[in-house]
Amino acid sequence: MQTLLIQYICLILIIVGLVMIAQKLRVAYPIILVLGGLLLSLINAFPTITIDPDLVFFIFLPPLLYEAAWQTSWKEFWKWRRVIMSFAFPIVILTSTVVAVVSQAIIPGFSWALGFLLGGIVSPPDAISATTIMRTVRVPKQIVSIAEGESLLNDASSLIVFRFALAAVLTGQFALREAATSFVLVVVMGILIGLAIGMFVYAIHRFLPTTASIDIVLSFVTPYCLYYVAEEFHYSGVLAVVSGGLLLSHKRHTMLTHLSRIQGANVWSTVGFVLNGLVFLLIGLELPAIVTQLNTINISTAIGYGLIISLALIVTRLLCTLGASLFTRFMSQFITVAQANPGWKAPVILGWAGMRGVVSLAAALSIPVLLDRGHPFPQRDLILFITFVVILVTLVFQGFTLPWVIRKVAIDDDQALLPDDQQRAIIQRKLAQTALDFLANNYPDAVDDNAYVSNLKSRLAVDVSYFSTLNQPGNPSGLPENVLADHQRIALELLDSQRSLLHRINNRMEFDEYLIRKYLFILDLEETKLREKQLPLDNLA
């Protein structure tokens, strides 16, 4: 146990190093982590570490899905709901069907049930890689929103297809009507369980005397409760986590305190980084175990099967995204859609962003070794190897070329009504003006009698004046750049001088260090606010 713990600590240190290399090379870190895992597997650095499918499905998947749901904008999710739903359900089912047809045609002895099993395994794209790449290359926000929304649902639909196909292989029977009814029931009940548990957790946060630490602990327990309860009743744990996470994310401003929101965001970003890093590195480390299981199958033949399936997946997803664009244009004549004419550029980017990830590999590993009758599960080793080839080809090939595709397509962001800088200026001016109006309407006497309130009013008035000058016609920055840059530089230097004072005071025995840390935290928040307020000028300071 101690040896295994030390190995995982070493893996985390390797992840940190590889991510820094990825940032230096300006490459999406999942690609570098998978390649790093492959290198470690070739030198047999961690022979005792392998992927346990139960570990991925129950320990890794719920918190990763919950964090993704927490970061997803409900407004954007609802705006693009039709596109997201078409990607998450019809396209996944169609992709599974295409994989079943191709694999049954090219692989000797491959039945339709095994084909759908393989299709359910490799059909869901991994959005972590895609969104990581999209954030390093200028791409319209609606594409990122669609990719993030799709990632919340496609794992559920693909795992449901996988579950039904696995049952067909194990029992030798498959009833389409019964499967369709069960599919709907699994989806609907998974969502309802997620909403019910989400409301219960909301009530705990909202009405019980929690602290920031308790809120954070509850946030870690919640995704496991959502997933376990749904799976215990044989419904979709993935959809339970997603629906519950979206509900609680939408209610965060009423159920959490400011400290819970700040500290929780910091903790979850770190935990999400470590979990994502581990699963991508483990994909690469799994190579030796998968290769050794091929036994009687020629490895070059298996690679050929994997490449053909990968090509079928890439082509199918591109055709589906382009077809979805045409269908949206047709339906816009009858119903209101978010974008009446999506064109071809966004579908090409979303189509090329179909990299596969750890959910596919975990699903393949969860295939039982033996059938109920004690016979070996047919083609299990080959399915595992094909899945690994598909992950490697799509993640590395498409991942490396996605930035080039985005640049060549040169898509314009026609959904953004205002530039980000102008939106910031308007929001912060309205915040300051609202605060001024509140003081004038509720505490007019305090402004005259209380020096601190008067000072607060003066600061708000300066903010209103400052943000009113930004982005005016004929004067994009409102004030000379050197004035704004000097203001930021001087303010940051002032904060540094205050920090130095606090450190000097902390050396004196009559001051409590815990109180000093609180004031340091306040200065950190002030610096965050200052840098956000003048974010476009970071390159000038």
C-alpha positions as CSV (number, residue, x, y, z in Angstrom):
1,M,0.0,0.0,0.0
2,Q,2.8,2.4,0.9
3,T,4.6,1.6,-2.3
4,L,1.5,2.2,-4.4
5,L,0.9,5.6,-2.6
6,I,4.5,6.6,-3.4
7,Q,4.1,5.7,-7.0
8,Y,0.9,7.8,-7.3
9,I,2.8,10.7,-5.7
10,C,5.5,10.3,-8.3
11,L,2.8,10.2,-11.0
12,I,1.4,13.5,-9.8
13,L,4.9,15.1,-9.9
14,I,5.3,13.7,-13.4
15,I,1.9,15.2,-14.4
16,V,3.0,18.6,-13.1
17,G,6.2,18.4,-15.1
18,L,4.5,17.3,-18.3
19,V,1.8,20.0,-18.1
20,M,4.5,22.6,-17.7
21,I,6.2,21.2,-20.9
22,A,2.8,21.3,-22.6
23,Q,2.4,24.9,-21.7
24,K,5.9,25.7,-22.9
25,L,5.2,23.9,-26.3
26,R,1.7,25.5,-26.4
27,V,0.1,22.0,-26.8
28,A,-3.0,20.7,-25.1
29,Y,-1.8,18.9,-21.9
30,P,-3.9,15.7,-22.4
31,I,-1.9,14.9,-25.5
32,I,1.4,15.3,-23.7
33,L,0.2,13.3,-20.8
34,V,-0.9,10.4,-22.9
35,L,2.4,10.4,-24.8
36,G,4.2,10.7,-21.5
37,G,2.3,7.7,-20.2
38,L,3.2,5.8,-23.3
39,L,6.9,6.5,-22.8
40,L,6.7,5.4,-19.1
41,S,4.9,2.2,-20.1
42,L,7.6,1.4,-22.7
43,I,10.4,1.7,-20.0
44,N,8.1,-0.2,-17.6
45,A,8.4,2.5,-15.0
46,F,5.2,1.8,-13.1
47,P,4.3,-1.9,-13.8
48,T,1.9,-2.3,-10.9
49,I,-0.3,0.7,-11.8
50,T,-3.2,-0.1,-14.2
51,I,-6.7,1.3,-14.8
52,D,-9.4,-0.3,-12.7
53,P,-12.7,0.4,-14.5
54,D,-14.6,0.6,-11.2
55,L,-12.0,3.1,-10.1
56,V,-12.7,5.3,-13.1
57,F,-16.4,5.0,-13.1
58,F,-17.0,5.5,-9.4
59,I,-14.0,7.5,-8.1
60,F,-12.9,9.6,-11.1
61,L,-16.0,10.1,-13.3
62,P,-18.5,11.6,-10.8
63,P,-16.3,14.5,-9.5
64,L,-15.0,15.2,-13.1
65,L,-18.6,15.4,-14.4
66,Y,-19.7,17.4,-11.4
67,E,-17.0,19.9,-11.9
68,A,-17.8,20.2,-15.6
69,A,-21.5,20.7,-14.8
70,W,-20.5,23.3,-12.1
71,Q,-18.4,25.3,-14.7
72,T,-21.1,25.1,-17.4
73,S,-23.2,28.1,-18.1
74,W,-26.9,27.1,-17.8
75,K,-27.8,30.0,-20.0
76,E,-25.4,28.8,-22.8
77,F,-26.5,25.2,-22.2
78,W,-30.1,26.1,-22.7
79,K,-29.4,28.4,-25.6
80,W,-27.7,25.5,-27.5
81,R,-29.8,22.7,-26.1
82,R,-31.0,21.4,-29.4
83,V,-27.5,21.1,-30.9
84,I,-26.2,19.6,-27.6
85,M,-29.0,17.1,-27.5
86,S,-28.5,16.1,-31.1
87,F,-24.8,15.6,-30.5
88,A,-25.2,13.7,-27.2
89,F,-28.0,11.3,-28.3
90,P,-28.7,10.9,-32.0
91,I,-25.1,11.3,-33.2
92,V,-23.8,8.9,-30.5
93,I,-26.4,6.3,-31.5
94,L,-25.7,6.8,-35.2
95,T,-21.9,6.6,-34.6
96,S,-22.4,3.3,-32.7
97,T,-24.4,2.0,-35.6
98,V,-21.7,2.9,-38.1
99,V,-19.0,1.3,-35.9
100,A,-21.1,-1.8,-35.6
101,V,-21.6,-2.1,-39.4
102,V,-17.9,-1.5,-40.2
103,S,-16.5,-3.8,-37.5
104,Q,-19.0,-6.6,-38.4
105,A,-17.9,-6.3,-42.0
106,I,-14.1,-6.3,-41.6
107,I,-13.5,-8.4,-38.5
108,P,-14.0,-12.1,-38.8
109,G,-16.4,-13.6,-36.2
110,F,-17.6,-10.2,-35.1
111,S,-21.3,-10.3,-34.3
112,W,-23.7,-7.4,-34.5
113,A,-23.9,-7.3,-30.7
114,L,-20.1,-7.1,-30.4
115,G,-20.2,-4.3,-33.1
116,F,-22.7,-2.3,-31.0
117,L,-20.7,-3.0,-27.9
118,L,-17.6,-1.5,-29.6
119,G,-19.6,1.4,-30.9
120,G,-20.9,2.2,-27.5
121,I,-17.4,2.2,-26.2
122,V,-15.7,4.5,-28.8
123,S,-18.6,6.8,-29.7
124,P,-18.3,9.4,-26.9
125,P,-15.8,12.2,-27.6
126,D,-13.8,13.5,-24.7
127,A,-14.4,17.3,-24.4
128,I,-11.5,18.0,-21.9
129,S,-9.0,17.7,-24.7
130,A,-11.1,19.7,-27.2
131,T,-11.9,22.6,-24.8
132,T,-8.3,22.7,-23.6
133,I,-7.2,23.2,-27.2
134,M,-10.0,25.7,-28.0
135,R,-9.0,27.9,-25.1
136,T,-5.4,28.2,-26.5
137,V,-6.7,29.2,-29.9
138,R,-9.1,32.0,-30.6
139,V,-12.5,30.3,-31.2
140,P,-16.1,31.6,-30.7
141,K,-17.5,30.9,-27.3
142,Q,-20.6,29.2,-28.6
143,I,-18.4,26.4,-30.0
144,V,-16.8,25.9,-26.6
145,S,-20.2,25.9,-25.0
146,I,-21.5,23.3,-27.3
147,A,-18.5,21.1,-26.8
148,E,-18.8,21.4,-23.0
149,G,-22.5,20.7,-23.1
150,E,-22.0,17.7,-25.3
151,S,-19.4,16.3,-22.9
152,L,-22.0,16.3,-20.1
153,L,-24.4,14.1,-21.9
154,N,-22.6,11.9,-24.5
155,D,-20.9,9.7,-21.8
156,A,-24.4,8.8,-20.5
157,S,-25.8,7.9,-23.9
158,S,-22.8,5.9,-25.0
159,L,-22.7,4.0,-21.7
160,I,-26.4,3.2,-22.1
161,V,-25.7,1.8,-25.6
162,F,-22.8,-0.1,-24.1
163,R,-24.9,-1.6,-21.3
164,F,-27.6,-2.8,-23.7
165,A,-25.1,-4.3,-26.1
166,L,-23.3,-6.0,-23.3
167,A,-26.5,-7.6,-22.1
168,A,-27.2,-8.8,-25.6
169,V,-23.8,-10.5,-25.8
170,L,-24.2,-12.1,-22.3
171,T,-27.8,-13.3,-22.9
172,G,-27.8,-13.8,-26.6
173,Q,-31.1,-11.9,-26.8
174,F,-32.0,-8.3,-27.8
175,A,-35.5,-6.9,-28.1
176,L,-35.6,-3.5,-29.8
177,R,-38.9,-2.3,-28.2
178,E,-37.8,-3.3,-24.7
179,A,-34.4,-1.7,-25.2
180,A,-35.9,1.6,-26.5
181,T,-38.3,1.7,-23.5
182,S,-35.5,1.0,-21.1
183,F,-33.3,3.6,-22.7
184,V,-35.9,6.3,-22.1
185,L,-36.5,5.1,-18.6
186,V,-32.8,5.1,-17.7
187,V,-32.4,8.7,-19.1
188,V,-35.5,10.2,-17.5
189,M,-35.1,8.5,-14.1
190,G,-31.4,9.4,-14.0
191,I,-32.3,13.1,-14.5
192,L,-35.1,13.0,-11.9
193,I,-32.9,11.3,-9.3
194,G,-30.2,14.0,-9.9
195,L,-32.7,16.8,-9.5
196,A,-34.2,15.3,-6.3
197,I,-30.9,14.8,-4.6
198,G,-29.8,18.2,-5.9
199,M,-32.7,19.9,-4.2
200,F,-32.0,18.0,-1.0
201,V,-28.4,19.1,-1.0
202,Y,-29.5,22.7,-1.8
203,A,-31.7,22.6,1.3
204,I,-28.8,21.6,3.4
205,H,-26.6,24.4,2.1
206,R,-29.3,26.9,2.2
207,F,-31.0,26.3,5.6
208,L,-28.5,24.6,7.8
209,P,-25.6,26.4,9.6
210,T,-22.8,25.3,7.3
211,T,-19.3,26.8,7.1
212,A,-17.0,27.2,4.1
213,S,-15.2,23.9,5.0
214,I,-18.5,22.0,5.4
215,D,-19.8,23.4,2.1
216,I,-16.6,22.2,0.3
217,V,-16.8,18.7,1.9
218,L,-20.5,18.5,0.9
219,S,-19.6,19.5,-2.6
220,F,-17.2,16.5,-2.8
221,V,-19.7,14.0,-1.3
222,T,-22.6,15.2,-3.6
223,P,-21.4,13.8,-6.9
224,Y,-20.8,10.3,-5.4
225,C,-24.2,10.3,-3.8
226,L,-25.8,11.3,-7.1
227,Y,-23.9,8.6,-9.1
228,Y,-24.3,5.8,-6.5
229,V,-28.0,6.2,-5.9
230,A,-28.8,6.3,-9.6
231,E,-26.6,3.3,-10.4
232,E,-28.0,1.4,-7.5
233,F,-31.4,1.5,-9.1
234,H,-29.9,0.8,-12.5
235,Y,-30.5,4.2,-14.0
236,S,-27.9,6.6,-15.5
237,G,-25.5,7.8,-12.8
238,V,-23.9,10.1,-15.3
239,L,-27.1,12.0,-16.0
240,A,-27.9,12.1,-12.3
241,V,-24.5,13.8,-11.6
242,V,-25.0,16.2,-14.6
243,S,-28.6,17.2,-13.7
244,G,-27.8,17.6,-10.0
245,G,-24.6,19.6,-10.8
246,L,-26.3,22.0,-13.2
247,L,-29.1,22.6,-10.6
248,L,-26.7,23.3,-7.8
249,S,-24.4,25.4,-10.0
250,H,-27.4,27.6,-11.0
251,K,-28.3,28.0,-7.3
252,R,-24.8,28.7,-6.0
253,H,-25.4,32.4,-5.3
254,T,-28.3,31.7,-2.9
255,M,-26.9,28.6,-1.1
256,L,-23.2,29.5,-0.6
257,T,-21.5,32.3,1.2
258,H,-18.8,34.3,-0.5
259,L,-16.0,32.4,1.3
260,S,-17.5,29.1,0.2
261,R,-17.6,30.2,-3.4
262,I,-14.0,31.5,-3.4
263,Q,-12.4,28.7,-1.5
264,G,-14.5,26.0,-3.2
265,A,-13.6,27.2,-6.7
266,N,-9.9,27.1,-5.7
267,V,-10.1,23.6,-4.3
268,W,-12.1,22.2,-7.1
269,S,-9.9,23.6,-9.8
270,T,-6.9,21.9,-8.2
271,V,-8.6,18.6,-7.6
272,G,-10.0,18.6,-11.2
273,F,-6.5,19.3,-12.5
274,V,-5.0,16.3,-10.6
275,L,-7.8,13.9,-11.5
276,N,-7.7,14.8,-15.2
277,G,-4.0,14.5,-15.2
278,L,-4.1,11.1,-13.7
279,V,-6.7,9.6,-16.0
280,F,-4.9,10.8,-19.2
281,L,-1.5,9.6,-17.9
282,L,-3.0,6.2,-17.0
283,I,-4.3,5.8,-20.5
284,G,-0.7,5.8,-21.8
285,L,0.4,3.5,-18.9
286,E,-2.2,0.9,-19.9
287,L,-0.5,0.0,-23.2
288,P,1.6,-3.0,-22.0
289,A,-1.3,-4.7,-20.3
290,I,-3.5,-4.3,-23.4
291,V,-0.8,-5.5,-25.9
292,T,0.0,-8.6,-23.8
293,Q,-3.7,-9.6,-23.9
294,L,-3.8,-9.9,-27.7
295,N,-2.4,-13.5,-27.5
296,T,-3.4,-15.2,-30.8
297,I,-4.2,-12.0,-32.7
298,N,-1.6,-10.5,-35.0
299,I,-0.7,-7.0,-33.7
300,S,-0.4,-5.5,-37.2
301,T,-3.8,-6.8,-38.1
302,A,-5.3,-5.4,-34.8
303,I,-3.6,-2.1,-35.6
304,G,-5.2,-2.1,-39.0
305,Y,-8.7,-2.7,-37.5
306,G,-8.1,0.1,-35.1
307,L,-7.1,2.5,-37.9
308,I,-10.1,1.6,-40.0
309,I,-12.5,2.1,-37.0
310,S,-10.7,5.5,-36.2
311,L,-11.2,6.6,-39.8
312,A,-14.9,5.6,-39.7
313,L,-15.4,7.6,-36.4
314,I,-13.7,10.7,-37.8
315,V,-15.7,10.7,-41.1
316,T,-19.0,9.8,-39.4
317,R,-18.7,12.7,-36.8
318,L,-17.8,15.2,-39.5
319,L,-20.7,14.1,-41.7
320,C,-23.0,14.2,-38.6
321,T,-22.0,17.7,-37.5
322,L,-22.4,19.0,-41.1
323,G,-25.7,17.2,-41.4
324,A,-26.9,18.7,-38.1
325,S,-26.1,22.2,-39.5
326,L,-28.3,21.5,-42.6
327,F,-31.1,20.1,-40.4
328,T,-30.9,23.2,-38.2
329,R,-31.2,25.4,-41.2
330,F,-34.2,23.5,-42.4
331,M,-36.0,23.5,-39.0
332,S,-35.4,27.2,-38.6
333,Q,-38.2,27.7,-41.1
334,F,-40.6,26.1,-38.6
335,I,-39.3,26.8,-35.1
336,T,-37.1,29.3,-33.4
337,V,-33.4,28.2,-33.2
338,A,-30.4,29.7,-31.6
339,Q,-28.7,30.1,-34.9
340,A,-30.7,29.9,-38.1
341,N,-27.8,29.4,-40.5
342,P,-24.8,27.6,-38.7
343,G,-22.8,27.4,-41.9
344,W,-20.0,24.9,-42.3
345,K,-17.2,26.3,-40.3
346,A,-18.4,25.6,-36.8
347,P,-19.6,22.1,-37.7
348,V,-16.1,21.3,-39.1
349,I,-14.4,22.4,-35.9
350,L,-16.8,20.5,-33.7
351,G,-16.5,17.5,-36.0
352,W,-12.7,17.5,-35.9
353,A,-12.8,17.9,-32.1
354,G,-14.0,14.3,-31.6
355,M,-11.1,13.0,-29.6
356,R,-11.8,9.9,-27.4
357,G,-10.6,9.6,-23.8
358,V,-10.6,7.7,-20.6
359,V,-14.4,6.8,-20.5
360,S,-13.9,4.7,-23.6
361,L,-11.0,2.9,-22.2
362,A,-12.7,2.3,-18.8
363,A,-15.8,1.0,-20.6
364,A,-13.7,-1.5,-22.6
365,L,-11.9,-2.6,-19.5
366,S,-15.2,-3.2,-17.7
367,I,-16.1,-6.0,-20.2
368,P,-16.2,-9.2,-18.2
369,V,-13.5,-11.7,-18.9
370,L,-15.9,-14.7,-18.8
371,L,-19.5,-15.2,-19.9
372,D,-22.1,-16.5,-17.4
373,R,-21.5,-20.0,-18.7
374,G,-17.8,-19.8,-17.9
375,H,-16.6,-19.3,-21.5
376,P,-14.2,-16.5,-22.5
377,F,-15.9,-13.3,-23.6
378,P,-15.6,-13.2,-27.4
379,Q,-13.1,-10.8,-28.9
380,R,-12.6,-9.0,-25.6
381,D,-8.8,-8.6,-26.1
382,L,-9.3,-7.2,-29.7
383,I,-12.0,-4.8,-28.5
384,L,-9.6,-3.5,-25.8
385,F,-6.8,-3.0,-28.3
386,I,-9.0,-1.3,-30.9
387,T,-10.3,1.1,-28.3
388,F,-6.7,2.0,-27.3
389,V,-5.8,2.6,-31.0
390,V,-8.8,4.8,-31.4
391,I,-8.0,6.9,-28.4
392,L,-4.4,7.3,-29.4
393,V,-5.2,8.2,-33.0
394,T,-8.0,10.6,-32.3
395,L,-6.3,12.2,-29.3
396,V,-2.9,12.7,-30.8
397,F,-3.7,13.1,-34.5
398,Q,-6.8,15.2,-34.2
399,G,-5.5,17.0,-31.1
400,F,-2.3,18.1,-32.8
401,T,-4.1,19.2,-35.9
402,L,-7.2,20.9,-34.3
403,P,-5.4,24.3,-33.8
404,W,-4.4,24.2,-37.5
405,V,-8.0,23.4,-38.5
406,I,-9.3,26.3,-36.4
407,R,-6.9,28.7,-37.9
408,K,-7.6,27.6,-41.5
409,V,-11.4,27.7,-41.0
410,A,-11.0,31.3,-39.6
411,I,-14.5,31.4,-38.1
412,D,-15.9,34.7,-36.9
413,D,-17.7,35.1,-33.6
414,D,-21.0,36.4,-34.9
415,Q,-22.7,35.6,-31.6
416,A,-20.9,38.1,-29.4
417,L,-22.9,41.3,-29.2
418,L,-20.2,43.3,-27.5
419,P,-16.4,42.9,-27.1
420,D,-15.3,41.4,-23.7
421,D,-13.6,44.6,-22.7
422,Q,-16.7,46.7,-23.4
423,Q,-18.8,44.2,-21.5
424,R,-16.5,44.5,-18.5
425,A,-16.7,48.3,-18.5
426,I,-20.5,48.3,-18.7
427,I,-21.0,45.7,-16.0
428,Q,-18.6,47.4,-13.6
429,R,-20.1,50.9,-14.3
430,K,-23.6,49.5,-13.6
431,L,-22.4,47.9,-10.4
432,A,-20.9,51.1,-9.2
433,Q,-23.9,53.2,-10.2
434,T,-26.3,50.7,-8.5
435,A,-24.3,51.0,-5.3
436,L,-24.4,54.8,-5.5
437,D,-28.1,54.8,-6.0
438,F,-28.5,52.4,-3.1
439,L,-26.6,54.8,-0.8
440,A,-28.6,57.8,-2.0
441,N,-31.9,56.1,-1.5
442,N,-31.3,54.2,1.8
443,Y,-28.6,56.1,3.6
444,P,-28.6,59.8,2.6
445,D,-27.7,61.0,6.1
446,A,-24.9,58.5,6.6
447,V,-23.1,59.9,3.5
448,D,-22.9,63.3,5.3
449,D,-22.4,62.1,8.9
450,N,-20.1,59.1,8.5
451,A,-16.7,59.7,7.0
452,Y,-16.2,56.0,6.0
453,V,-19.5,56.0,4.1
454,S,-18.6,59.3,2.5
455,N,-15.3,57.8,1.4
456,L,-17.1,54.8,0.0
457,K,-19.4,57.1,-2.0
458,S,-16.4,58.9,-3.4
459,R,-14.7,55.7,-4.5
460,L,-17.9,54.6,-6.2
461,A,-18.3,57.9,-8.0
462,V,-14.7,57.6,-9.3
463,D,-15.5,54.1,-10.6
464,V,-18.6,55.3,-12.4
465,S,-16.7,58.2,-14.0
466,Y,-13.8,55.9,-14.9
467,F,-15.8,53.1,-16.5
468,S,-18.1,55.6,-18.3
469,T,-15.1,56.9,-20.3
470,L,-14.0,53.4,-21.5
471,N,-14.9,52.3,-25.0
472,Q,-16.5,55.6,-26.0
473,P,-16.8,56.2,-29.8
474,G,-13.6,57.6,-31.2
475,N,-11.7,56.9,-28.0
476,P,-11.6,53.1,-27.5
477,S,-9.7,53.1,-24.3
478,G,-11.3,56.2,-22.9
479,L,-8.1,57.5,-21.3
480,P,-4.4,57.5,-22.5
481,E,-2.9,54.0,-22.1
482,N,0.0,55.4,-20.0
483,V,-2.5,56.8,-17.5
484,L,-4.3,53.5,-17.1
485,A,-1.0,51.5,-17.0
486,D,0.5,53.9,-14.4
487,H,-2.6,53.6,-12.2
488,Q,-2.4,49.8,-12.3
489,R,1.3,49.7,-11.7
490,I,1.1,52.2,-8.7
491,A,-1.8,50.4,-7.2
492,L,0.0,47.0,-7.4
493,E,3.1,48.5,-5.8
494,L,0.9,49.9,-3.0
495,L,-0.5,46.5,-2.3
496,D,3.1,45.1,-2.2
497,S,4.1,47.7,0.2
498,Q,1.1,46.9,2.4
499,R,2.1,43.2,2.3
500,S,5.6,44.1,3.4
501,L,4.2,46.0,6.3
502,L,2.1,43.1,7.4
503,H,5.1,40.7,7.2
504,R,7.1,43.2,9.4
505,I,4.2,43.4,11.9
506,N,4.0,39.7,12.0
507,N,7.5,39.5,13.4
508,R,6.3,41.3,16.5
509,M,5.0,39.0,19.2
510,E,2.0,41.1,20.2
511,F,0.2,40.6,16.9
512,D,-1.7,37.4,16.1
513,E,-0.4,35.7,12.9
514,Y,-3.9,34.4,12.0
515,L,-5.2,38.0,12.0
516,I,-2.3,39.0,9.7
517,R,-3.2,36.2,7.3
518,K,-6.7,37.5,7.1
519,Y,-5.5,40.9,6.0
520,L,-3.1,39.3,3.5
521,F,-6.1,37.5,2.1
522,I,-8.0,40.8,1.8
523,L,-5.0,42.3,-0.1
524,D,-5.0,39.3,-2.4
525,L,-8.7,39.9,-3.2
526,E,-7.9,43.5,-3.9
527,E,-5.2,42.6,-6.3
528,T,-7.5,40.1,-8.1
529,K,-10.2,42.8,-8.4
530,L,-7.6,45.3,-9.7
531,R,-6.2,43.0,-12.3
532,E,-9.7,42.0,-13.5
533,K,-10.7,45.7,-13.7
534,Q,-7.8,46.5,-16.0
535,L,-7.2,43.1,-17.6
536,P,-6.6,44.5,-21.1
537,L,-3.6,46.5,-19.8
538,D,-1.7,43.5,-18.3
539,N,0.7,43.7,-21.2
540,L,1.4,47.3,-20.5
541,A,2.2,47.1,-16.8
